[in-house]
Amino acid sequence: MARVLKFLVDRLVLMVFVLFGASLLIFLLIHLVPGDPVRGALGIMVSDELIVEMRQRLGLDEPLHVQYLSWLGGVFRGDFGTSFQTLDPVAARLGIAFPVSLELVSLAVALSLLVAIPLGILVTIYRRFYFSFIFSSLVCLSMPQFWVAILLIMWVANALNLVDVSGFVFLWEDPVRHLQGMLLPVLTLALPMVAVTMRITRTSMLEVLQKDYIRTMKSLGLGERRVIFTHVLNNAIIPIVTITGLQFGYLLGGAVIIEQIFGLPGLGKLILQSASAKDYPTIQAVTLVITLWFVFINFATDVLYAYLDPRIKYD
């Protein structure tokens, strides 16, 4: 128990240092971008006096290190500042955007696992599906996601009229329309992940099947399916957990195009709008949230490793 506690504390301390370094890097890089965010937010047809007043109001006339410490102190209190674009609290904008992106990514990952792992097992057991497996996985990985999104809108939404993509509706407003609006974005994000996870599942299981203890079980008369589902899959799960954790992190920060195409008010669309308006506080907050998500996923993956595989020690 003491080793487990030490493992968790070490990982949490490492998370704090990583987040601190990431916050400093994010702040400096964003403030090194040329251009005046205040003039970008107010427009060019405003007086210099108003620009100076707004800079003082937003604290942009302070030295850079003072601005950073002020922003970092606000982050610890849950205050990410005020948006230069809308003059609303950034935390309120994050409160709307983050659940949308989190739901989109979670559903895409869940769907990909539900499809990819059984297909990977199927191809491992029935070798005659190998070439179909290779062809389908290459097709899924080769198609650009924006192109897949457009095809789904043309075929599923417009031609077949199966779902309504006229606009995003929150879950509490209309659950049916909400799920319809999330269906195509989830399919678009899940498609390449299905191909990757399916290949990882098959490769990992084939590697475990070559182990001596698996051959011993087969020689004792155990059926191939029983060996695969009872022993092989359990020992092949670590690479699947790894790729799932990586995809979970990347999808959250990489759904910009998909959210833009389908009009989802998530983090991707928020950071795109903020970047065009040089909205420093919102960009910093979104980037920090995505970084925090990556760090949390890595932490959860490490803990899951040790839980799933007793050979991994809490050191």
Contacts in CASP RR format, 6 or more apart in sequence:
PFRMAT RR
TARGET T0000
AUTHOR 0000-0000-0000
METHOD contacts of the structure
MODEL  1
MARVLKFLVDRLVLMVFVLFGASLLIFLLIHLVPGDPVRGALGIMVSDEL
IVEMRQRLGLDEPLHVQYLSWLGGVFRGDFGTSFQTLDPVAARLGIAFPV
SLELVSLAVALSLLVAIPLGILVTIYRRFYFSFIFSSLVCLSMPQFWVAI
LLIMWVANALNLVDVSGFVFLWEDPVRHLQGMLLPVLTLALPMVAVTMRI
TRTSMLEVLQKDYIRTMKSLGLGERRVIFTHVLNNAIIPIVTITGLQFGY
LLGGAVIIEQIFGLPGLGKLILQSASAKDYPTIQAVTLVITLWFVFINFA
TDVLYAYLDPRIKYD
3 313 0 8 1.000
3 314 0 8 1.000
3 315 0 8 1.000
4 314 0 8 1.000
6 314 0 8 1.000
7 306 0 8 1.000
7 314 0 8 1.000
7 315 0 8 1.000
8 303 0 8 1.000
11 299 0 8 1.000
11 302 0 8 1.000
11 303 0 8 1.000
12 299 0 8 1.000
15 295 0 8 1.000
15 296 0 8 1.000
15 299 0 8 1.000
18 291 0 8 1.000
18 295 0 8 1.000
19 288 0 8 1.000
19 291 0 8 1.000
19 292 0 8 1.000
19 295 0 8 1.000
22 288 0 8 1.000
22 291 0 8 1.000
23 72 0 8 1.000
23 75 0 8 1.000
23 288 0 8 1.000
23 291 0 8 1.000
24 68 0 8 1.000
26 284 0 8 1.000
26 287 0 8 1.000
26 288 0 8 1.000
26 291 0 8 1.000
27 67 0 8 1.000
27 68 0 8 1.000
27 71 0 8 1.000
27 72 0 8 1.000
27 284 0 8 1.000
28 64 0 8 1.000
28 68 0 8 1.000
30 280 0 8 1.000
30 283 0 8 1.000
30 284 0 8 1.000
30 287 0 8 1.000
31 64 0 8 1.000
31 67 0 8 1.000
31 280 0 8 1.000
33 278 0 8 1.000
35 278 0 8 1.000
36 51 0 8 1.000
36 278 0 8 1.000
37 60 0 8 1.000
37 84 0 8 1.000
37 277 0 8 1.000
37 278 0 8 1.000
37 279 0 8 1.000
37 280 0 8 1.000
38 51 0 8 1.000
38 54 0 8 1.000
38 55 0 8 1.000
38 58 0 8 1.000
38 60 0 8 1.000
38 84 0 8 1.000
39 46 0 8 1.000
39 51 0 8 1.000
40 84 0 8 1.000
40 277 0 8 1.000
40 278 0 8 1.000
41 54 0 8 1.000
41 84 0 8 1.000
41 85 0 8 1.000
41 277 0 8 1.000
41 278 0 8 1.000
41 279 0 8 1.000
42 50 0 8 1.000
42 51 0 8 1.000
42 54 0 8 1.000
52 61 0 8 1.000
55 61 0 8 1.000
58 82 0 8 1.000
58 84 0 8 1.000
59 67 0 8 1.000
59 70 0 8 1.000
60 67 0 8 1.000
62 70 0 8 1.000
71 80 0 8 1.000
71 81 0 8 1.000
71 281 0 8 1.000
71 284 0 8 1.000
73 79 0 8 1.000
74 80 0 8 1.000
74 81 0 8 1.000
75 288 0 8 1.000
78 91 0 8 1.000
79 89 0 8 1.000
79 91 0 8 1.000
80 89 0 8 1.000
80 90 0 8 1.000
80 91 0 8 1.000
80 94 0 8 1.000
80 281 0 8 1.000
80 282 0 8 1.000
80 284 0 8 1.000
80 285 0 8 1.000
80 288 0 8 1.000
81 89 0 8 1.000
81 90 0 8 1.000
81 91 0 8 1.000
81 281 0 8 1.000
81 285 0 8 1.000
82 88 0 8 1.000
82 89 0 8 1.000
82 90 0 8 1.000
82 281 0 8 1.000
83 89 0 8 1.000
83 90 0 8 1.000
83 93 0 8 1.000
83 274 0 8 1.000
83 279 0 8 1.000
83 281 0 8 1.000
83 282 0 8 1.000
84 277 0 8 1.000
84 278 0 8 1.000
84 279 0 8 1.000
84 280 0 8 1.000
84 281 0 8 1.000
84 282 0 8 1.000
85 273 0 8 1.000
85 274 0 8 1.000
85 277 0 8 1.000
85 279 0 8 1.000
85 282 0 8 1.000
86 93 0 8 1.000
90 281 0 8 1.000
90 282 0 8 1.000
90 285 0 8 1.000
91 285 0 8 1.000
93 270 0 8 1.000
93 282 0 8 1.000
94 267 0 8 1.000
94 270 0 8 1.000
94 285 0 8 1.000
94 286 0 8 1.000
94 289 0 8 1.000
96 265 0 8 1.000
96 266 0 8 1.000
97 265 0 8 1.000
97 266 0 8 1.000
97 267 0 8 1.000
97 268 0 8 1.000
97 269 0 8 1.000
97 270 0 8 1.000
97 286 0 8 1.000
98 266 0 8 1.000
98 267 0 8 1.000
98 289 0 8 1.000
100 168 0 8 1.000
100 259 0 8 1.000
100 264 0 8 1.000
100 265 0 8 1.000
100 266 0 8 1.000
100 267 0 8 1.000
101 252 0 8 1.000
101 253 0 8 1.000
101 255 0 8 1.000
101 259 0 8 1.000
101 264 0 8 1.000
101 266 0 8 1.000
101 267 0 8 1.000
101 268 0 8 1.000
102 252 0 8 1.000
103 182 0 8 1.000
104 182 0 8 1.000
104 185 0 8 1.000
104 186 0 8 1.000
104 189 0 8 1.000
104 251 0 8 1.000
104 255 0 8 1.000
104 258 0 8 1.000
104 259 0 8 1.000
104 264 0 8 1.000
104 266 0 8 1.000
105 189 0 8 1.000
105 248 0 8 1.000
105 249 0 8 1.000
105 251 0 8 1.000
105 252 0 8 1.000
105 255 0 8 1.000
107 182 0 8 1.000
107 186 0 8 1.000
107 190 0 8 1.000
108 185 0 8 1.000
108 186 0 8 1.000
108 189 0 8 1.000
108 190 0 8 1.000
108 193 0 8 1.000
108 251 0 8 1.000
109 190 0 8 1.000
109 193 0 8 1.000
109 244 0 8 1.000
109 247 0 8 1.000
109 248 0 8 1.000
109 251 0 8 1.000
111 186 0 8 1.000
111 187 0 8 1.000
111 190 0 8 1.000
111 194 0 8 1.000
112 190 0 8 1.000
112 193 0 8 1.000
112 194 0 8 1.000
112 197 0 8 1.000
112 247 0 8 1.000
113 197 0 8 1.000
113 240 0 8 1.000
113 244 0 8 1.000
115 190 0 8 1.000
115 194 0 8 1.000
115 198 0 8 1.000
116 193 0 8 1.000
116 194 0 8 1.000
116 195 0 8 1.000
116 196 0 8 1.000
116 197 0 8 1.000
116 198 0 8 1.000
116 201 0 8 1.000
117 197 0 8 1.000
117 198 0 8 1.000
117 201 0 8 1.000
117 240 0 8 1.000
119 133 0 8 1.000
119 194 0 8 1.000
119 198 0 8 1.000
119 201 0 8 1.000
120 133 0 8 1.000
120 198 0 8 1.000
120 201 0 8 1.000
120 202 0 8 1.000
120 205 0 8 1.000
121 201 0 8 1.000
121 205 0 8 1.000
121 228 0 8 1.000
121 229 0 8 1.000
121 233 0 8 1.000
122 129 0 8 1.000
123 129 0 8 1.000
123 130 0 8 1.000
123 133 0 8 1.000
123 198 0 8 1.000
123 202 0 8 1.000
124 201 0 8 1.000
124 202 0 8 1.000
124 205 0 8 1.000
124 206 0 8 1.000
124 209 0 8 1.000
124 228 0 8 1.000
125 224 0 8 1.000
125 225 0 8 1.000
125 228 0 8 1.000
133 198 0 8 1.000
133 202 0 8 1.000
136 195 0 8 1.000
137 195 0 8 1.000
137 198 0 8 1.000
137 199 0 8 1.000
138 195 0 8 1.000
140 191 0 8 1.000
140 192 0 8 1.000
140 194 0 8 1.000
140 195 0 8 1.000
141 192 0 8 1.000
141 195 0 8 1.000
141 196 0 8 1.000
143 191 0 8 1.000
143 192 0 8 1.000
145 188 0 8 1.000
145 189 0 8 1.000
145 191 0 8 1.000
145 192 0 8 1.000
145 257 0 8 1.000
145 258 0 8 1.000
146 257 0 8 1.000
146 258 0 8 1.000
146 261 0 8 1.000
148 188 0 8 1.000
148 191 0 8 1.000
149 184 0 8 1.000
149 185 0 8 1.000
149 188 0 8 1.000
149 257 0 8 1.000
149 258 0 8 1.000
149 261 0 8 1.000
149 262 0 8 1.000
150 261 0 8 1.000
152 184 0 8 1.000
152 187 0 8 1.000
152 188 0 8 1.000
153 165 0 8 1.000
153 184 0 8 1.000
153 261 0 8 1.000
156 162 0 8 1.000
156 163 0 8 1.000
156 184 0 8 1.000
157 163 0 8 1.000
157 164 0 8 1.000
157 165 0 8 1.000
157 184 0 8 1.000
163 180 0 8 1.000
163 181 0 8 1.000
163 183 0 8 1.000
163 184 0 8 1.000
164 177 0 8 1.000
164 180 0 8 1.000
164 181 0 8 1.000
165 180 0 8 1.000
165 181 0 8 1.000
165 184 0 8 1.000
165 262 0 8 1.000
167 181 0 8 1.000
167 263 0 8 1.000
168 178 0 8 1.000
168 181 0 8 1.000
168 262 0 8 1.000
168 263 0 8 1.000
168 264 0 8 1.000
168 265 0 8 1.000
169 177 0 8 1.000
169 178 0 8 1.000
169 181 0 8 1.000
170 178 0 8 1.000
171 178 0 8 1.000
181 262 0 8 1.000
182 264 0 8 1.000
184 262 0 8 1.000
185 255 0 8 1.000
185 258 0 8 1.000
185 259 0 8 1.000
185 262 0 8 1.000
185 264 0 8 1.000
188 258 0 8 1.000
189 251 0 8 1.000
189 255 0 8 1.000
189 258 0 8 1.000
193 247 0 8 1.000
193 251 0 8 1.000
196 243 0 8 1.000
196 247 0 8 1.000
197 240 0 8 1.000
197 243 0 8 1.000
197 244 0 8 1.000
197 247 0 8 1.000
200 239 0 8 1.000
200 240 0 8 1.000
200 243 0 8 1.000
201 236 0 8 1.000
201 240 0 8 1.000
203 239 0 8 1.000
204 236 0 8 1.000
204 237 0 8 1.000
204 238 0 8 1.000
204 239 0 8 1.000
204 240 0 8 1.000
205 228 0 8 1.000
205 232 0 8 1.000
205 233 0 8 1.000
205 236 0 8 1.000
207 236 0 8 1.000
208 214 0 8 1.000
208 231 0 8 1.000
208 232 0 8 1.000
208 235 0 8 1.000
208 236 0 8 1.000
209 228 0 8 1.000
209 232 0 8 1.000
211 235 0 8 1.000
213 231 0 8 1.000
214 227 0 8 1.000
214 231 0 8 1.000
214 232 0 8 1.000
217 227 0 8 1.000
217 231 0 8 1.000
218 224 0 8 1.000
218 227 0 8 1.000
234 308 0 8 1.000
235 309 0 8 1.000
237 308 0 8 1.000
238 305 0 8 1.000
238 308 0 8 1.000
238 309 0 8 1.000
241 301 0 8 1.000
241 304 0 8 1.000
241 305 0 8 1.000
241 308 0 8 1.000
242 301 0 8 1.000
245 297 0 8 1.000
245 298 0 8 1.000
245 300 0 8 1.000
245 301 0 8 1.000
248 297 0 8 1.000
249 290 0 8 1.000
249 293 0 8 1.000
249 294 0 8 1.000
249 297 0 8 1.000
252 267 0 8 1.000
252 290 0 8 1.000
252 293 0 8 1.000
253 267 0 8 1.000
253 268 0 8 1.000
253 290 0 8 1.000
254 268 0 8 1.000
255 266 0 8 1.000
255 267 0 8 1.000
255 268 0 8 1.000
256 268 0 8 1.000
256 269 0 8 1.000
256 271 0 8 1.000
256 272 0 8 1.000
258 264 0 8 1.000
259 265 0 8 1.000
259 266 0 8 1.000
259 267 0 8 1.000
259 268 0 8 1.000
259 269 0 8 1.000
260 268 0 8 1.000
260 269 0 8 1.000
260 272 0 8 1.000
263 269 0 8 1.000
267 286 0 8 1.000
267 289 0 8 1.000
267 290 0 8 1.000
268 286 0 8 1.000
270 282 0 8 1.000
270 286 0 8 1.000
271 282 0 8 1.000
271 283 0 8 1.000
271 286 0 8 1.000
271 287 0 8 1.000
273 279 0 8 1.000
274 282 0 8 1.000
274 283 0 8 1.000
274 286 0 8 1.000
275 283 0 8 1.000
305 312 0 8 1.000
306 312 0 8 1.000
306 313 0 8 1.000
306 314 0 8 1.000
END
